Amino acid sequence: MNSKLLFLTIIILQFYFINSLDLKDNIIGIDFGNTYSSVAIVQEGQLIIIPNEYGNTETPSVVSFAEDKIFVGEQAIHQYQNNPSRSVQKIKKLIAQDQKDIVLQNSQDFLSQNITKNNTISEIIDKEGSEAHTTEEVTAKILSKMKQIAENFLGTEIKYAILSIPAYLSYSQKQSIVNAASIAGLEVQFVLNDYKAAIHSYDLEDQNDKNALVFHLGGATMEVSILNIDEGVIDNIASCSDINFGGEVFDQRVVEYFIKLILQKYGKDISIDQIALQKLRIEVEAAKKQLSSLLKSQIKIQNLVDGLDFSEELTREKFEEINTDLFQKVTNTIQEVLNQSGLNKIDIDNIILIGGSTYIPKIRKSIQEFFGKEPKVSIKPNEVVAIGLASKINSIYNRDNYLCSMCLYNSHISLGIEMDDGVMSILIPRDSYLPSQRTKKFIFNQDNQQQKLRLKFFQGERLLTKDNFFIDELELKIPQIQQGKIEVEITAQMICDGTVQVTAVEKSTNVMNSITFESIPIEFGTLDFEENINYEAMLFQFKDQITKENIQSKKSLKTYLNFVKSILDTEEQKHVYKISNCDKKIINQTIKEIQNWLTTNPEADKTEYELRKKNLENIFKPIFSKKQQNNEDLQYKLEYQRFLISEYDYNLYY
């Protein structure tokens, strides 16, 4: 509790400037989304999402360039149908990126504009090449529209704003959005990650040591985060995002289904007709929304192509059949984040849904069945972030929740420690709100020659420390014992300026040492440094996954070797299980061969490790079991389970 009070005091000092705000000025909260954007305010204590001129609380994040006018929102959608090459959608994906980026390569099917590079500024060019606009300028058009909606509603000029920004964006991408707000005539007072806005929308920020899972499925992206909430401090434990997976992927599957149907039924191929495809996409999206409350929907398009008036029924059952594997991906991603966090399903106290695509009944049902509890949906999922921003504004006005509004900075790059096998175990993940404190237990191998344990700290997003950046190291005195394992508890604290203090405690003697160092400076992130780190992590994600599986298989083989040796090397065990000297010789010879192979093949393939483990099992298990009178297989499994428990490894860094 004292450390938390210290951190909160630091927050007050770090963000004292907010006191200088003239709170009489109106502040708006803008939920800037890939597909839709919203603007929220506080009026007479009420949290309000302001409707646009069409009465909609969501405005399409689409900009269209006509010959003499620029359209934003619903009007841009109409222009987009007729001239997609002069329209821009999903601009948030394009912020501070160029066409070489892996993200764009994966999402080209959904982009109607060409991207080029000029003086490191991304530009959006219409296909005739007659005009160019930077991504920041296009973003500014959308933010300016939100500002205009608020000003029309309030009848006064708006100067200040808070913005919701996804955690997966890099520093420079976030800065680009802030720059766009400045172009739109707005001063951004602070930014709030979407998942934190979700916590504030349901007033959960004051809970005591509770865990929440925030599932965000929008039109273009998916993000799953697990947060720990403890007396006003919201800590991101684990998260996973896919910026190429959203409602539009479900739509595209249905579009492809109808493309085939139209070809078979009418003999017309619309796969290269951009205008026909756009008409179909719009109607498919509308049908998808209807299927959230209805079991079937009729898709009707006049003059889809060559005078064809298209009309077909889409049922909810057919929609779910077409997208079966996508629903499985949702639960797989949730399980992946749970694995990262080290938590179980029962440890999740609250489940919050964000984004219009979470209206899909199968999505909600899958999540409900996965956790065995209902997610929170009392606030419309597509309004959760905007309501959370308004709640944040309300806390500033009232000063009742002053400290919660101060957590503005994130750790830009993960901080971790090197383990025995060269893997970096994460201490403070990327995008953790600062200040942040984490405590973890680790097991290190030790021989009787060691008097000190050298702990090395790195920053980066790759699996192995050799692919990350060395920051500093700490030496810890350890007891002189026979070869075995040393348990160390490590606490890492990172404050808002990136300063890190690490304390290590050897648990058997309580010997302690600490070190303070600077993390990679934020200034690096303002250039391309942080982007390059994250780009490299994405680029080598598949390679790191293979490396991870190889290391896990190697660890499994070594653990089994130690299990077999524990049976053979203990006279009591050898007597209990009646292993003869002849059998012992056979097993020891196999162990020696495997150990020699491990020495000469330190980085072998997963299948090689699994093969040698299986060979040893095939030799040892029959010998172990043949002398037992009853339940041989059960006895073997029980003994192996006891060994695994005794060898429990705290180093759960996968």
N, C-alpha and C positions, 0 to 999 in steps of 0.2 A: 504493500500500500504506500509506503514512504517513497519508493522509486516512482510510482505513478504520480504522486503529488509533485515530486521534483520535475518530472517531465511536463506536467501541466503548467508549472511555474515557468519553465523554459518557453512553452508555447506562448504564454502571455507576453513575455519579453520579446519573442521573435516577431509577434504580430501586433505589437502595440499600435502600429499605424492605423489599424482599423478604427481606433477611437476617434481619429480625425475625420471620419465620415460625417457629413451632414445628414443625419437620419431623417431630416424633413424631406429630403429629395426622394423621389420614388426609385426603387430598385426593382428590376424585373428579373425573373428567372427564365432562362431560355434552354429548353430541351432540344438541342440541335441533333436531329437524327439523320440516319442515312436515307430513310424513306419519307418520314414525316418529321415536322418540327412543331413545337408548342411554346407558348409563352404564359407564364404564371405570375400572379401578384398576390399581395396581401392587402385586403381592403376591409377596414373596420373589424380586424381580427379574423376575417374569413379568408381561406385559401381558395383562390379563383384561377381557373384556366380560362383565358380570354378567347372567345370565339372570333373567327375572322369574319370578313364581310359576307361569307356564305353560311354563317352560323356554325361552322365546324371548329372544334377545338384543336384539330390537327390540320396543319397546312403541308401539302406535299413539298418535299425538299427538291424541287425541280425548277430549273431556270431555263427559259427559252429565249433565244435572240431572234427577233423579227427584224425587218429592214430598218425600221425607225423606232422600235420600242423593245423593252426588255420585260418579259413576263415572269412572275414568280408564283408558285402554288397551283391552284386549280386551273387558272388560265394557261399556265405553262404546260400542264398536262394536255390540254386541248391542242396547243401548238405542237406538242411532242408527237401526237398521233399523225399529224400531217407532214411534219418536217423533223424527224428524229435527229438528223445530222447537225441541226443548229440548236439542240437542246442538251442539257446536262442534268444527269441524275446521279445519286450516290456519290456526291462530291466529297463526302468525308473520307471515302476510301482513297481518294486521289490526293488528299492533302500531303504536300511535301514528298511526293513519290514521283517516279518517272516510269516509263514503259518497260524498263529493264527489271523493275521490281517483280519478285516472284508473286506478290499479291495480285498485281494487275494481270499477270499471265494467267492466273487461275480464274479471273473474273471478267475476261474480255467479252464473253458472250453477253454480259449485262450492260456493257458500256456502248454508248452511241457516238462518243466523241473520240477524236485522235489526240494523243498526248505527245508532245515534243519537249525538248529541253533547251532553254536559252538562258545563259548566264546563271545556271543552277536554279532558275525559277521555272516550275512546271507551268505550261501554258495549255489552254484548251482551245483548239483550232477547229472551226467548222470546215467541212470537207471541201468547200470552195476556196478556203484559205483567205477569206476576205477580212477576217477580224480575229483578234487573239485576246484572251483574257486569262490572267493568272488564276490558279485555284483559290487563292485568298480573295481575289476580287469577286469570284462567283459565290464563294461562301458568304462574303459580305452582303451580297444581294439577298440571301435568305435571312441573315441576321437582321438586316435593315427592314425586311418585311415584318419580322417579329416585333421589332421596335415600333414600326408604324401601326401594327394592330393594337399594341398597348397604348400608344399615344392617342389613337382614335377613341379607344374605350375610356381612357382617363381624362382626355381633354387637356393634357399637359405634356411638356417635353420630358423625355426620358434621357437620363445621362448615364446611369449606372446599371450594371447587370452582373449576375452570376451565371455561369455556364455549366451545364453537365457535359462531361467529356469521358469517354470510355477509358478504362485503365490500360487497355492494350495499346493505345497510341503512344508513340515515343515523345520525348521532350520537345523536339522540333515540330512534330505534328501538332501537339497541344499549343505550342507557341504560335503556329500558323493560324489556328482558330482564334486565338486571342488577338493576333494582328488583324484578322478579318473583322472582328468586332470593333476594333479601333477605326477601321475604314468605314464601318457602318455608323460611326459616331457614338460608340458606347465605350465607357471605361469599365473594364472587367475588374471587379473587386476581388473575386477569387473563383476558382473552378472546383467542381465537386464531381467525383467519380459517380457513375450511374448507380453502382451498388450501394454507395453511401447514401445517395438520395433516396433509394428504396427504403433503407433503414429509417431515415427521418420521416418518410411519408407515413409509416405506421407507428411513429413515436416509440421506437424500440431502443433508442440510443442510450437510455438510462438503465437498461437491464443489467443484472449482476451475473457475469460469467455465463452468458448464453451464446449458443451458436446458431447462426442463421445461414441458410443457403439461398442465394439470389440467382434465379434462373432467368436470363434475358435472351429472348428470341425475337428479334425484330425482323424487318423486311429483308435485311441484307447480312446480318451478323448474329452470332450466338456467343454469349459469354456466361460462364457459370462460376460463381464465387462463393467461397465459404468464409464467413466472417465471425470473429469472436467479439462479443460486445460486453464490456466490463466497465460499469460506472462512467459512461460517457466516452470511453476510448473504444473506437471501432478498428479492429485489426484484421487485415486480410490474411487469412491462414493459407488459402490455396485458391487458385483460379485457373481457368482454361478458356481460351477464346478461339473462335474460328470465324474470320472475317469474310469467308466465302460461303457461309452456311446460314440461311435465314428463310423467311417466308417465300422469297422469290425462287428458291431452289425447289420448293414444293410446287409452286406455280409452273416452273419450267418443265417439271415432270409431266404435269397435266397438259401443258402446251404441246409437248412432244407426242403425247398420246393422241391428241386431236389432229396434229399434223399427219400422223400415220392414218388416222381414221378418214380424214378428208381426202387423202391420196387414194385410199382403197375404195371409198364410197363415191367420190365425185371425180376421181382422176386428175385432181389438181394438186400440184406441189407448191405449197406456200412457204417452204423452208427458207427461201432466199428473198422473199418479198417482205421487206422491213415494215412497210405500212400495214400489211395484212397481219403480220406477226404481232405488231403493237396493238392492233384492235383485239386480237385474240387474247393477248396477255391481260389487257384491261378487263375483259369479260371473265376470264378465268379467275383473276384476283377477286372480282366482285362475287363470283359464284362460291369461291372458297370462304369468303366472309359469311355468305348466306348459310353455308353448310355448318357454321358454328352453332346455329339454332334450328336449322331445318335438316331433313334427311335427304332432300334432293333439291336441285336447282336447275333451271333451264337457261342455257346459254344461247342467246339470239344475237346475230350480227348481220345487219343489212349490208349487202354488197361487200362481202368479205374479200372476194377476189373475182374478177371477170363476171360481175353481175350475180354471183352466188349469194343468196340469202341463207346464211348458215343457222341451223337450229338443232341443238342436241342437248340431251339431259345428262347431268353429272350428279351421281348419288354420293352420299358420304361414304358408303361402303366402297365404291369404286375409287374415290379419292384416297382412302386409306390403303387400298390394295396397291395402287400405283406408287405410293410413298412408303411402303412397309419398311424398307431398310433405313429410311431417314428417321423414322420413329425410333428404331433400334439405336441409331447413332446418338439420339438425345440421351437415352438412359446410359449408354456406354460412356458418354462424356461426363455425366454426373458421377458415375462410378469412378472414373479416372480422377476427378477432383477429390472425391472422398479418399481415394488411395493416397493422393498427394498430402492430404491434411492429416492422415493417420487416425481419422475419426471413423466411427461406424454410423449406420443409418439412424440408430436410436439416439445418437449424440446430437442430432440436428433438432433444435427446438422450434425453429420457425422456417417456413419455406415461402419465399416471396416470388411472384411471377411478374416479369416486366416484358413489355413489347406486345404489339398487336398479334403476332403469330402464336402467342400462348392462348389465344381464344380457341384454337383448334382443339376440338374435344378429345381427340386421341392423345394429344400432347399432355393435356391435363390429367387424363386417365392414366397414362403411362407414369407420370410423376407421382400421382396419388398411390398407385399400386406399388411403385418402387419403394416409397417411404412408409406406406401403410398409414398415411395421414393426409388430410386435405391441405393443400397450399392456401396461402392467404390471397383472396381475390375480392375482398370487400371494396377495395379501390380498383377501378378499371386498370388492367395491366398497362394499357397504352397511355395512362395518365399518371402512373406511379412516380416516374422521374420528375415530371413537372410539379406534382403535388409536393414531392420531397424538396424541391428547390424553394417553393413557396414557404414550406415549413421552416427551411433554413433562414429565409428572409425574416420570417416572423420571430425567430429566436434572436436575431440581431436587434430588431426593434424593441423586443421586450426585455432583452438582456437577462432573461431567466436562464438561458442555456448558453451563456457567453462562450464558455470554453470549447463547447462542441464545434462552434463555427470557426475555430481557429486552426483546425488541422488541414493545412493547405498543401504541404509539401509531401512528395513521395520519394522513396528510394528509387533511383532510376535504373540501377543495375544490382542484381542479386549479390549478396555477400555470403561466402561459405568457407568451410574448412576442409582441408585435404585429409582423406581417409587413407588407410593402409594400401588400398588397391588403386590409388590415384584418382578416385572419384571425388567430386566436390559435393559435400553435403551442405545444403542450403541452411543458413542461419537466419538471415533476413531476406525474404524474397523481394524481387523487383516489384515496384508499385506499392510497397507497404507504406502506410501513412506514418509520417515522422512527427514526433519521436516514436521509436518502436523499441521494444525489449523482448528478446526471445531467450528461453533457457532450454537446452537439450542435453541429454545424456549420451555419451559415446563410449564405445569399447575399443581399446587399442591393444594390439599384440605387443608383447614385451619379452626380451630375453634377459638373463641374469647379468649381462654386462652393462645394461643401460642404467644410468643414474638420472638422466633427464629425458623428458619427452618433448620433442619439438613440434609445436602446433603451427601450421602454416595457413594463412588466410588469403583468399582470392576473391576477385569479383569477375562476374561474367555469367553467361547463360548456357555454356556448353557443359557436357557431362563430366569431362575430365579436366583436372586442374591445369594440365599442360596446354590446354586450349583456351585458358582464361588468363586473367591478369593477377600476378602475385602482388600483394599489398604489404604484408608484414608477417612477422612470426613471433611466437611467444614460447619461452622455455619453462617447463614445469618439472620440479623435482619429484621423483617417483621412488617408492620403496624398492629396495634390492631384494627381490623375491625370485624364486625359480621361474623358469619360462612360463608365461601365462598371459592373462589379460588384465589390463588396467582400466578401471571405470573412471571417467572424467565427466564432470558436469560443467558445461560451458554456458555462460550468459553473455549475450551480445546486446549492446545498447547503441542505437544510432539516433543522434539528435538532428535537428532541422538543417544544420549547416553541413551535414555529412560526416561529422566527427563520430568515431566509433570507439567505444570502450569495451574490451573483452576481458572477462574474468573466468579463470579456469580453476576448478577445485578437484584434486585427486581424492576420491571418496573414502578410501580406506584409511587415510591419514589426515584428511581435511587440509592438506597443504594447498596453499592458494597462491596464484600469481595473476597479475593483470597487466594490460597494455592498452595504450590509447594511440590511435592513428587516424589519419584522414582517409576517407574513401575516395574513389575516383571523383574529382571535382565536377560539380554541376556544369561548369563552364565547358567541359568536354562535350556534354550533351547538347549544348546550344549549336554545335557544328554538326558534323556527320558521325562523330565518334560513337554515340549511343546507338544511332540507327545502324551503323555498320555491325555493332555487336549483335543486335537483335536480328539483323538480316543474315548474318553468319549463322546464328543459332537456328533460324528457319531453314537455311540452305543445307545445313548438316544434320537436320532433325532425324532423317532416316538413318544416316550413318551412326548417330549417337544412340538411336534405339537399338540398332544391331549390337553396338558395343555394350550397351546396358544388358542385353540378353546374354551376351557372351560372359560378362562379369558375373551375372547371377548364376549361370550354369557352372562356372568355375568355382564360385563360392559353395554351391550345392555339392559339387564333387569333393571339395576339401572338407566340408562338414561331414560327409559320409565317410571319408577316409578316417577322420578323427573318431567317429563313432566306432568303426571297426577296430581301430587301434585301442580304444578304451576297453573294449571287451577282451582283446588279446593280451593287453599289457597288465591287466589286473588279475592277480592269481585267484582272488575270490570269485571274480566273474568267470574266469576260465574253468574253475572247479564247478561252479553252479551250472554252467551250460555245457560241461563235459566235452570241451573241445580238445581233441588229441593233439599231441606234438606234431604228428604228421600233417593234420589238417592246418594247424597253425603255420607250419612251414609253407604250405601251399598258398595260404592267404598272405603271409608276409612277403612272399616272392612277388605276388600280384601288386601289393601295396608299393613295394620298392620300384617296380616297373612304372607304375603310375606316377610316383614322385619324381623319378628321373625324367619321365616324359613332360611333367609340369615344368621342370627346371629348364628344359630345352625348348619348350613351347609356351612361353608366358602369355601369348596373345592368340590362342587358338580359337577355332570356331565353336559356337554353341554345340553343334552336333557332335564334335569330337569329345567335349567334356561329358555330354550325356551318354555317349557310347561307352566311355571308360567307366563311368559310374554304373551303368547297366551291367557291364562285364563283371565288375567287382561284386555287385549284388547277386548275380547269377552264381558266383563261386561261394560267397559268404553265407547267403541266406539258407541254402540247403544244408550246409555244415552246421549252422546255428540251430536249425530246426530238427535235424534228424534224430538228435538225442532226447528231444522233448517228447513226453508221452501224450500230452493233450494240447489242443489249441496252439499248434506250433506257429501258425501265421499270426494269430492274435498276440502271442507272447513276443514275437519279433517286433511287431508294430508298436507294442507298448514300450518295449525297451528303447526303440529308436525315438519314440515320442519323449520319453524321459530325458534322453540325451539332448534332444533339440531344446527342451525347456531349460535344461541346465546351461546350455550354450546360447541362451537367448541374446540376440544382438540388438542393442539399442540403435545401431546405425541404420535406421530406416530412412535412407535418403533416396529411395526410388519412388 
